[in-house]
Structures are given as C-alpha cells and as structure tokens.
Amino acid sequence: MLPRSVDAVVIGSGPNGLVSAIALADAGWDVLVLEAADTFGGAVRSTESDGWISDRFSSNYPLGVASPVLRALELEKFGLRWAYAPLPLVHLLDSEEGTSAAIHPDPEATAKSVGADHPGDGEAWLRLYQQYVAIREPLLKALLTSWPPVGPGIKLVRKLGSAGELLRFARFMAMPMHRMGKELFEGPGGPALLAGNSLHADAPLSGAVSGTMGWLLAMLAQDVGYPVVEGGSGGLSGALVRRAERAGALLVSGTPVAAIEVSSGRVTGVRTASGETVVVGRAVIADVSAPALYGELLPNATIPAGLRRDLDERFEWDYPTVKLNYRLSGPIPWRSTDARTAGVVHLGGTADELVHLSADLDTGRLPSQPFLLIGQTTKSDPTRSPEGTEAVWTYSHLPRGIADDESAEKLAHRMERAIERYAPGFSDLIIDRDLQRPSDLESGNAALGLGAVGGGTMQLQQQLIFRPTIGLGSPRTFVSGLYLGSSAIHPGGGVHGACGHLAARTALRDASLIGPLTRTLPTAALRHLQR
C-alpha cells in the first residue's frame, strides 16, 4: 500500500530522480519515489550471470566522478567504488598501421602521444589542459549546479581574468569541433581525440558548440579518467538508493505512474497504473522524457497548444543507439599497443573522416564505416568476467530518424567488421554476443525514446532556454508544483545528477517563504510563451 499523501512524489528512479529525492528528503520533506520497472536505476543498471557482469545502458562515468552534485553526496560511504583501466582512452587512427592517439593518466605522456608526428601538438595539449585546470571548478559548477548560473558564472569570469579572455573563451566554446581541432593542432592525434569525444553527443562535428562537447570530455578523460563502477553500473544506482533511504525517502518499484493530477493550474497528486492515488502537498518531479510527461502523464486539456505543437513538430531525439555486448575468450588483439590496455577505445579514423560520418548520420545515410565507442570493462574492473576472458561492449549510432530493427542489424554487422579490421582475429574470440537495438533500449527504459540515450538532441537549437522546447531552460513547467527533472532539461544527457539537482533546488525555492516571488512570474511567463 502506498501512502495516501506526501510532500513530494518523484516519478522515475534514474540518477536524476534519485538525486531529486535525496535533496528533498534532506530538506525534511516526505518523499515517495515511484519506479515503473522492477529495478531502480533507470539507464544505470547492470546484470550478472555466471561470473559475467554487463552494463545494460551507460557504463563509463567521467562526468559522474567530476560532477559537484554527485561528489557532494559522498556516495563512497554508501558502497560506490570506481575502477580504472591503465589507460583512460585510445582513439584508433589507422587500421593497417595500428596508429592511435591516447589519453594517459599523466598529461606529459598524453602530450607525447598527441605530438608523435608534430611535437608542437604535445605542447598545445599541455596548454589546453592547464587552461582547463585553471577554470575547472567554476566551470563544472556553472554547467551542473545552477540555472541560470549566476554565482558560478561570476567566479568563472574572475578566473578568466579579463573581458578579452572572457570573449575568447566564449568564442572557443561556440566553435565547431572541426574548426577547434584545426586551430589547436597541426597533426591528426589531437583533432581525433576531440572528434571522438564530440561523437558521444549528437552535435554535427561542423556545427556550433560541438567543439565544447569534445573538449570537455577530452579534458575530463585527462583529469579523472573514464572509470566504470566496480561490480557493475548498478553499484552507482545502489549507492544512490541507499543514500536516498538514509535521507528518509520511500522508494517503490514496479509501480508505473499513469497520470499526474492537476487542479486550477497546480499539481495535486499522481495516479498509478493500478488505480491508487497519492495526494501531493508540495511538488511532483518527473524523471521522464519530455514526450512522456506532456504526451502521456498530463491531462491533454491542460497542455498549452503552443507547447503541444512545439513538441510534435520541433522536438528532436538524439541519434538512435545500437549496442553490442560481448563475452570474449580473451583480450581483443588490437594492432594498436595502447588499445590493449585502454578502458575506452574510439574506432573511426581521423577527424576529417568523422566529419563525413557525422554528415551521414544527419542526412539519413547508414555509414559504411561507423564510429564505434568501445568499453573494455574487464580492463578497468577485473571482476567483470572470469579470469583470462574479457567483457566488452560497443555502441554506434543509426542516422537521425532511422531506428528500425533491420537497420540496427545491418549496422551491428558493420560494427563487427570494423573491429575485425583494427584487430584481426577478434571474431574468433566471441563466446556470445547480445545485441540491443533501439527498440530493445526503449523497451528496457521508456525514457530512451527511439533508442536515444541523451533525452533529446544536444544541438544548440534544443539547449539552454530551448530545452526541451521554447521556455526558460529551467525545470519549471506551466503547472505550479510540477517540475521536469530528467535529461530533457538543461544541462542534458550524461550521468551527473545535475537535472535532478536543479529540479529539487527549484522546488525547494518555490515552496519557501520567497516562493511567490520565485515561481509566480516564471510560471506565468511559461504559460504565455507556450500558449
């Protein structure tokens, strides 16, 4: 039996939902988390069978380690353990020669790899990293802890030191990846590392802000590595669950929410699929996709016509994902020596080649030579597979708008051929393979619409005040007391907890003594913008 009334209901138990629940419970609220699946964690889950551990969705967490939001929760006290490979990341450049560029734990070693053909590129890498270190803390706080980022933004400006440096940094952040790589480096290694990291998101490599994504992930790889969770990604969710329960939140799985109830423009409760109603006194935070919130959970009659039209005509998912999970009888025999000890391998060639691939994805062409992101999880965490074997996953993307099973099967075969080119003999090591098509990903987690893992495209037209559609960029909705707390809002995809943190922070502020000032005007503005 569910409680009849609570201060707040959190719908969904992904990292964002759990972070929201912790923040509200820490503030003394009576919090109920309702999860549709039988297991908590959303897209941060793993399975174990016969000594093999498989991360079913996300796996490597540089943002998770670096996030000020997650760091503040001290999850290590609740069982979280990070595991690291000898090398964080290798980008394969040539299949015949086995050339690659590697990010090592030591920046000097990375510089040597990046500058192998052009020594000046090594020096450029060290300058780039030193510049990142100088602004790291205010930058991460500005990106992940507040919206709008006034306080951290002021600290970031102070770190940059002058108006000229601020403008140069703003230009740098706006650059396409391809242009950024050309300005920073002369040889192929540096641009390839940026390009591969940019393709973790879905911004075209010749499009604005794609450079920011590649630069930030590359710097995080140098800074904190590309760790996995010891014992499987479910260990991160488990730590968050224990932290939420310690704070006093009640978590209930296997309980889908069918509807959010609204009266006179304010949220009043939720109704489960089994027909139970929970009255809500203060807030509902929805850790669900934007289409699910506005298309399924809210009464149709309450949704402004403009919002419905924007979601129907303008909302765009990120690229559909195809993921292969392997049990291998031994390590992948890469031609690249560095790849044999790396936790993450990028396979896809030079930055120029990846620009062409990016264009294919945006114009509906299935790439003949796909880009692969490969996680060699046993390299990071030997508990992932029996001794002498390897647990490996790889994912790639289908073109935008193509998510059918037949195309996924075709891409999977091309992915396997690509690994074989860079590592002859790979196919002979396969004990078994498990293919997750976009349809499988979505059925495993309803928030991954069309197999998209980022909550919606990360391109500029659907970021900041345009995320998930035209609005204020905040977790607020046109319904008082209802907040969107998933990757559908700023700052978007990634396991960092920021979206849930921002939703809870906004809900707490709106319920405080200054609430009439903080919520009335923004909610009225949203209703006006979306009518």
C-alpha positions in Angstrom: 0.0 0.0 0.0 1.3 3.4 -0.9 1.0 6.4 1.5 -2.2 8.4 0.9 -0.4 11.7 0.8 3.2 13.0 0.8 5.0 16.3 0.3 6.5 15.2 -3.0 6.4 12.4 -5.5 9.4 11.7 -7.7 8.4 9.8 -10.9 11.3 7.6 -12.0 14.5 6.4 -10.2 17.2 7.2 -12.7 20.2 9.1 -11.2 18.3 12.4 -11.7 15.2 11.1 -9.9 17.3 9.7 -7.0 19.3 12.9 -6.7 16.0 14.9 -6.5 14.6 12.6 -3.9 17.8 12.9 -1.8 17.7 16.7 -1.9 14.1 16.9 -1.0 14.4 14.3 1.8 17.5 16.0 3.2 15.4 19.2 3.4 12.9 17.4 5.6 10.2 16.6 3.0 8.2 13.4 3.0 9.3 11.9 -0.4 7.9 9.0 -2.4 9.8 7.7 -5.4 7.7 5.6 -7.8 9.6 3.5 -10.4 7.8 1.6 -13.2 10.5 -1.0 -13.6 11.2 -3.8 -11.1 14.7 -2.4 -10.6 15.8 1.0 -9.5 18.4 3.0 -11.5 16.9 3.9 -14.9 19.6 3.7 -17.5 22.3 2.9 -14.9 21.8 -0.8 -14.4 23.9 -3.9 -14.8 23.2 -7.7 -14.8 25.3 -10.6 -13.6 25.3 -14.2 -14.9 27.8 -17.0 -14.5 30.6 -14.6 -13.4 30.0 -12.1 -16.2 28.7 -8.6 -15.5 27.1 -6.5 -18.2 26.3 -2.8 -18.1 22.9 -2.7 -19.9 22.9 1.0 -20.8 25.5 3.5 -19.6 28.9 2.3 -18.5 31.8 4.8 -18.2 31.3 7.9 -16.0 33.9 10.7 -16.3 31.0 13.2 -15.6 29.9 11.1 -12.6 33.3 11.3 -11.0 33.7 15.0 -11.7 30.1 16.2 -11.0 29.9 18.5 -8.0 26.4 17.3 -7.5 27.4 13.6 -7.1 30.6 14.4 -5.2 28.6 16.3 -2.6 26.6 13.1 -1.8 29.7 11.2 -0.7 28.4 8.0 -2.3 31.6 6.2 -1.5 30.2 6.0 2.1 27.2 4.1 0.6 29.2 1.4 -1.3 30.2 3.2 -4.5 33.7 2.2 -5.8 35.3 3.5 -9.0 37.6 1.3 -11.1 40.1 2.5 -13.7 42.0 0.9 -16.6 45.7 1.6 -17.1 44.8 4.0 -20.0 41.6 6.0 -19.9 41.1 6.4 -23.7 42.6 5.5 -27.0 41.5 6.8 -30.4 42.4 4.5 -33.3 43.6 6.3 -36.4 44.7 3.7 -39.0 43.6 0.1 -39.3 46.6 -1.1 -41.2 49.4 0.7 -39.3 47.8 0.4 -35.8 48.4 4.1 -35.2 46.4 5.8 -32.4 46.3 8.8 -30.1 46.0 8.0 -26.4 45.0 9.9 -23.3 47.3 8.6 -20.5 46.8 9.3 -16.7 50.0 11.5 -17.0 49.4 14.6 -19.1 53.0 14.5 -20.2 52.5 11.0 -21.6 49.4 12.2 -23.4 51.3 15.1 -24.9 53.9 12.6 -26.2 51.2 10.6 -27.9 49.4 13.6 -29.4 52.7 15.1 -30.6 54.1 11.9 -32.1 54.2 13.4 -35.6 54.0 17.1 -34.6 55.9 17.9 -31.3 54.2 21.2 -31.1 50.9 19.4 -30.7 52.1 17.9 -27.4 52.8 21.4 -26.1 49.4 22.5 -27.3 47.7 19.7 -25.4 49.5 20.7 -22.2 48.5 24.3 -22.6 44.9 23.2 -23.3 44.8 21.1 -20.2 46.4 23.7 -18.0 43.8 26.2 -19.1 41.1 23.7 -18.2 42.5 23.1 -14.8 42.6 26.8 -14.1 38.8 27.1 -14.6 37.6 23.6 -13.8 35.7 24.1 -10.6 33.7 27.2 -11.5 33.1 25.8 -15.0 31.7 22.5 -13.7 29.6 24.3 -11.1 28.3 26.7 -13.8 27.3 23.8 -16.0 25.9 21.4 -13.4 24.8 23.2 -10.2 22.6 26.2 -11.1 20.4 27.7 -13.7 20.9 30.5 -14.6 24.5 30.0 -13.5 24.9 33.5 -12.0 27.1 32.8 -9.0 29.4 30.2 -10.6 29.4 32.3 -13.8 30.8 35.3 -11.9 33.6 33.1 -10.4 34.3 31.7 -13.9 34.7 35.3 -15.2 37.0 36.1 -12.4 39.2 33.1 -13.2 39.4 34.1 -16.8 40.7 37.4 -15.7 39.7 40.0 -18.3 36.9 40.9 -20.7 39.2 39.9 -23.6 39.8 36.4 -22.2 36.1 36.0 -21.5 35.3 36.8 -25.1 38.0 34.5 -26.3 36.6 31.7 -24.1 33.0 32.4 -25.3 34.2 32.1 -28.9 36.1 28.9 -28.1 33.0 27.3 -26.6 30.9 28.2 -29.6 33.3 26.7 -32.2 32.5 23.6 -34.2 34.7 20.7 -33.3 36.3 20.6 -36.7 37.4 24.2 -36.6 38.6 23.9 -33.0 40.8 20.9 -33.9 42.4 22.8 -36.8 43.1 25.9 -34.6 44.7 23.9 -31.8 46.7 21.2 -33.6 48.7 20.5 -36.7 48.7 16.7 -36.7 45.9 14.1 -36.6 46.0 13.0 -33.0 44.6 16.0 -31.1 41.7 16.7 -33.5 40.8 13.0 -33.5 40.6 12.9 -29.7 38.3 15.9 -29.8 36.2 14.5 -32.6 35.7 11.1 -31.0 34.6 12.7 -27.7 32.2 15.0 -29.6 30.5 12.0 -31.0 29.5 10.9 -27.5 26.8 13.5 -28.1 24.9 14.2 -31.3 26.0 17.6 -32.4 27.3 17.6 -36.0 31.1 18.0 -36.0 30.9 21.0 -38.2 28.1 22.6 -36.1 28.3 25.1 -33.4 29.2 24.0 -29.8 30.3 20.5 -30.9 33.8 21.6 -30.0 32.7 22.2 -26.4 31.4 18.7 -26.0 34.6 17.1 -27.4 36.9 19.4 -25.4 35.1 18.9 -22.1 35.0 15.1 -22.3 38.7 15.0 -23.5 39.7 17.2 -20.6 37.7 15.1 -18.2 39.4 12.0 -19.5 42.8 13.6 -18.8 41.5 14.9 -15.4 39.5 12.0 -13.9 39.8 9.2 -16.5 37.0 7.1 -17.9 36.1 4.9 -14.9 33.5 2.3 -14.5 31.7 1.3 -11.3 33.3 -1.7 -9.6 31.0 -4.7 -9.8 28.8 -3.1 -12.5 27.0 0.2 -13.1 24.2 -0.9 -10.8 26.6 -0.2 -8.0 26.1 3.6 -8.6 22.3 3.3 -8.5 22.6 1.1 -5.4 24.6 3.8 -3.6 22.1 6.4 -4.6 19.2 4.3 -3.4 20.9 3.7 0.0 21.7 7.4 0.3 18.0 8.3 -0.5 16.7 5.8 2.0 19.1 7.1 4.6 17.7 10.6 4.0 14.2 9.2 4.6 12.7 8.8 1.1 10.4 5.8 0.4 11.2 4.0 -2.8 8.7 1.7 -4.5 9.5 -0.2 -7.7 7.1 -2.0 -10.1 4.7 0.9 -9.8 4.1 2.8 -13.0 2.5 6.3 -12.8 -0.4 6.6 -15.2 -1.3 10.2 -14.7 -0.4 13.4 -12.9 -3.5 15.1 -11.5 -3.9 18.9 -11.9 -6.5 21.3 -10.4 -6.6 25.1 -11.1 -3.2 25.1 -12.7 -1.5 23.3 -9.8 -0.3 19.7 -9.3 -2.4 17.9 -6.7 -1.4 14.2 -7.0 -0.4 11.2 -9.1 -2.4 8.1 -10.1 -0.7 4.8 -10.6 -1.5 2.2 -13.2 -3.2 0.1 -10.6 -5.6 2.9 -9.7 -4.1 4.2 -6.4 -3.9 7.9 -5.9 -1.3 9.7 -3.9 -2.1 13.3 -2.9 0.9 15.7 -3.2 1.2 18.6 -0.9 4.2 20.4 -2.5 5.7 19.0 -5.7 6.0 16.3 -8.3 9.3 15.9 -10.0 9.2 13.8 -13.2 12.4 12.0 -14.2 10.9 11.0 -17.5 11.2 12.1 -21.1 9.6 15.3 -22.3 7.2 13.5 -24.7 6.2 11.1 -21.8 5.4 14.0 -19.4 3.4 16.1 -21.9 2.1 13.4 -24.1 1.1 10.7 -21.6 1.1 11.8 -17.9 -0.6 15.2 -18.0 -4.3 15.7 -19.0 -4.5 16.7 -22.6 -6.9 19.6 -21.9 -4.3 21.3 -19.7 -1.4 21.4 -22.2 -1.0 24.7 -24.0 -1.5 24.5 -27.7 1.9 26.0 -28.5 3.7 23.5 -26.3 1.9 20.6 -27.9 2.8 22.0 -31.3 6.4 22.6 -30.5 6.8 19.0 -29.1 5.0 17.5 -32.1 6.8 19.5 -34.8 10.2 20.6 -33.3 11.3 18.3 -30.5 14.1 16.0 -31.8 15.6 12.9 -30.2 19.3 12.4 -30.3 20.8 9.6 -32.6 19.3 6.1 -32.2 21.8 3.8 -30.5 22.8 0.3 -31.4 24.8 -1.6 -28.6 26.6 -4.9 -28.7 27.6 -6.7 -25.6 30.3 -9.4 -25.9 31.7 -12.3 -23.9 35.2 -12.9 -25.3 37.5 -15.8 -24.6 40.5 -13.4 -24.4 41.5 -9.7 -25.0 40.8 -8.1 -28.3 44.1 -8.4 -30.4 44.3 -4.7 -31.4 47.1 -3.7 -33.7 47.4 -0.6 -31.6 49.5 -1.4 -28.5 47.9 1.3 -26.4 44.4 0.0 -27.2 45.3 -3.3 -25.4 45.2 -1.6 -22.0 42.6 1.1 -22.6 39.3 1.3 -20.7 37.6 3.0 -23.7 38.5 2.8 -27.4 37.3 5.1 -30.1 37.3 3.5 -33.5 36.6 5.7 -36.5 39.7 7.2 -38.1 40.8 10.9 -38.4 38.7 13.9 -37.5 38.1 14.6 -41.2 36.7 11.1 -41.7 34.5 11.6 -38.7 33.1 14.8 -40.1 31.9 12.9 -43.2 30.4 10.2 -40.9 28.6 12.9 -38.9 27.1 14.2 -42.1 25.9 10.7 -43.0 24.1 10.5 -39.7 22.4 13.8 -40.2 21.3 13.1 -43.8 19.9 9.7 -43.3 22.7 7.5 -44.7 23.9 4.4 -42.8 27.6 4.9 -42.5 29.7 2.2 -44.3 32.5 2.8 -41.8 30.7 3.6 -38.5 32.2 5.3 -35.5 32.4 2.9 -32.5 32.7 3.7 -28.8 34.1 0.5 -27.2 34.2 -0.2 -23.5 36.7 -2.8 -22.4 35.2 -3.1 -18.9 37.4 -6.0 -17.8 40.5 -3.8 -18.3 39.0 -1.4 -15.8 37.4 -3.9 -13.4 38.7 -7.5 -13.4 35.5 -8.6 -11.6 33.5 -8.1 -14.8 34.5 -11.5 -16.3 36.2 -14.8 -15.4 40.0 -14.8 -15.3 41.5 -14.7 -18.8 38.3 -13.6 -20.5 37.0 -10.1 -21.5 33.7 -8.4 -21.0 33.4 -5.8 -23.8 30.6 -3.6 -25.1 30.4 -1.3 -28.1 27.9 1.1 -29.4 27.3 3.2 -32.5 24.6 5.3 -33.9 22.0 5.0 -36.7 21.2 8.1 -38.8 18.7 10.5 -37.3 15.2 9.3 -37.8 16.1 5.7 -38.6 15.6 3.3 -35.7 14.1 0.1 -37.2 15.4 -3.4 -36.2 16.6 -4.2 -39.8 18.8 -1.2 -39.9 20.1 -2.0 -36.4 21.1 -5.5 -37.5 22.8 -4.1 -40.6 24.8 -1.6 -38.5 25.7 -4.3 -36.0 27.4 -6.4 -38.7 29.3 -3.3 -39.9 30.4 -2.6 -36.4 31.8 -6.2 -36.1 33.6 -5.9 -39.4 35.2 -2.6 -38.2 36.6 -4.2 -35.1 38.0 -7.1 -37.1 39.8 -4.6 -39.4 41.6 -3.0 -36.5 42.0 -6.2 -34.5 42.3 -9.3 -36.9 41.2 -12.4 -35.0 38.6 -10.6 -33.0 35.7 -12.7 -34.3 37.4 -16.0 -33.2 37.2 -14.8 -29.6 33.5 -14.3 -29.4 31.8 -16.7 -27.0 28.5 -14.9 -27.4 27.0 -11.5 -28.3 23.9 -9.7 -27.2 22.5 -7.0 -29.5 20.5 -4.2 -28.1 18.6 -2.4 -30.9 16.9 1.0 -30.4 13.6 -0.9 -29.8 15.3 -3.0 -27.1 16.8 0.0 -25.4 13.4 1.8 -25.3 11.6 -1.3 -24.0 14.3 -1.6 -21.3 13.9 2.0 -20.3 10.9 4.1 -21.6 12.9 7.3 -21.3 15.2 6.2 -24.2 12.8 7.2 -27.0 13.8 5.6 -30.3 16.9 4.3 -28.6 18.2 7.8 -27.9 20.2 8.0 -24.7 20.5 11.8 -24.2 16.9 12.8 -23.6 16.8 14.8 -26.8 19.3 16.3 -29.2 22.2 18.2 -27.6 22.4 20.6 -30.6 22.2 24.3 -29.8 18.6 24.7 -31.0 17.5 22.3 -28.2 19.8 23.5 -25.4 19.7 26.1 -22.7 16.3 28.1 -22.9 15.3 25.9 -25.8 15.4 22.6 -23.9 13.2 20.6 -24.3 11.4 23.3 -26.3 11.0 27.1 -26.1 10.8 28.1 -22.5 13.1 29.3 -19.7 15.6 26.5 -19.6 14.6 25.6 -16.0 12.8 22.6 -14.6 9.6 24.5 -14.2 6.5 23.6 -16.2 3.3 25.6 -16.9 1.8 23.7 -13.9 2.7 25.1 -10.5 4.4 22.5 -8.4 5.3 20.2 -11.3 9.0 20.0 -12.4 10.7 18.2 -15.2 13.9 16.6 -13.6 15.3 14.4 -16.4 17.9 14.8 -19.1 15.2 16.5 -21.1 16.2 19.8 -19.4 19.4 21.7 -19.1 22.2 20.6 -19.0 21.1 17.5 -20.8 22.4 13.9 -21.1 25.1 12.3 -19.0 25.2 10.7 -15.6 25.9 13.7 -13.5 22.7 14.2 -11.5 22.5 17.9 -12.4 19.0 17.8 -13.9 17.6 16.2 -10.8 19.5 18.6 -8.6 18.2 21.6 -10.4 14.6 20.3 -10.2 14.8 19.7 -6.5 16.5 23.0 -5.9 13.8 24.9 -7.8 11.0 23.0 -6.0 12.5 23.8 -2.6 12.9 27.5 -3.5 9.3 27.7 -4.8 8.0 26.2 -1.6 9.9 28.6 0.6 8.8 31.9 2.0 10.1 33.6 -1.1 8.2 31.1 -3.3 5.6 33.6 -4.5 8.4 35.7 -5.9 10.4 32.8 -7.5 7.5 30.9 -9.0 4.7 33.2 -10.0 6.5 35.2 -12.7 8.4 32.3 -14.3 5.2 30.1 -14.4 3.2 32.9 -15.9 5.9 33.6 -18.5 5.9 29.9 -19.5 2.2 29.8 -19.9 2.5 32.9 -22.1 5.3 31.5 -24.2 3.7 28.2 -24.7 0.1 29.2 -25.3 
